[in-house]
Amino acid sequence: MKKEVYFIGIGGIGMSALARYFLSEGFKVSGSDISPSIITKGLKKDGVTIHIGQNDPKYIKKDFSFIIYNPAIPKNNPELKKAKKLGIACKLYAEALGDLTRKYKTIAIAGSHGKSTTTAMTSLMLVSRLRSHCYCRH
């Protein structure tokens, strides 16, 4: 099986986290973003090939396992259009994330207000539960 994935709009916090996940799973990861950032610089340090600036279809190779793209990417994006023309599976970020939630036990926190607080409280409960089941000394 091919293990190469390309991200269009890789510089966002969610997309970059997903890119790091695939990197940790042994995929060769590359992607593009319109402008450089601390996130794209960090991904480069981790071994991800990043293309900054205009989306150039020359970066899309037929041997990609699939393409993941940010929902802000327009349908006429040159990289996305070439990927579809080549028959490469293209997934929205949410679809790729959904694939992971079917693979792992997942806790999802969403809403307009209080996500950070709820996430912190949930994390505290999980860490506390983990420590209560640990036989090691702290």
Buried (B, 14 or more C-beta within 10 A) or exposed (E): EEEBBBBBBBBBEEBBEBBBBBBEEEBBBBBBBEEEBEBBEEBEEEEBBBBBEEBEBEBBEEEBBBBBBBEEBEEEBBBBBBBBEBEBEBBEBEBBBEEEEEEEEEEEEEEEEEEEEBEEEEEEEEEEEEEEEEEEEE
